Amino acid sequence: MRHKEIQAEPKPDLPLETSELSQYLIRIEDKEVVGPFGCLLPPRPLHEMFADAWAVRSLS
């Protein structure tokens, strides 16, 4: 019996606010998301990104 190969469907990226794009090193070009990775990945450890975002928000 031969097994059928399963093709994974690409998953959509989670929505981001425009202000968050630079944190992920992402930009929009011709309605396309362009970044350093093939998918949306944080470029730094999440706890560091969270601490920075919290510090900025606390100053507001």
For each residue, the residues with C-beta under 8 A, 3 or more apart:
1:
2:
3:
4:
5:
6:
7:
8:
9:
10:
11:
12:
13: 16 33 39 40
14: 40
15:
16: 13 20 21 24 26 40
17: 20
18: 21
19: 22
20: 16 17 23 24
21: 16 18 24 26 27 28
22: 19 25 26
23: 20 42 43 49 52 53
24: 16 20 21 35 40 41 42 43
25: 22 35 36 43
26: 16 21 22 33 34 35 40
27: 21 33 34 35
28: 21 31 32 33 34
29: 32 34
30:
31: 28
32: 28 29
33: 13 26 27 28 40
34: 26 27 28 29
35: 24 25 26 27 40
36: 25 43
37: 40 41
38:
39: 13
40: 13 14 16 24 26 33 35 37
41: 24 37
42: 23 24 45 46 49
43: 23 24 25 36
44: 48 49
45: 42 48 49
46: 42 49 50
47: 50 51
48: 44 45 51 52
49: 23 42 44 45 46 52 53
50: 46 47 53 54
51: 47 48 54 55
52: 23 48 49 55 56
53: 23 49 50 56 57
54: 50 51 57 58
55: 51 52 58 59
56: 52 53 59 60
57: 53 54 60
58: 54 55
59: 55 56
60: 56 57
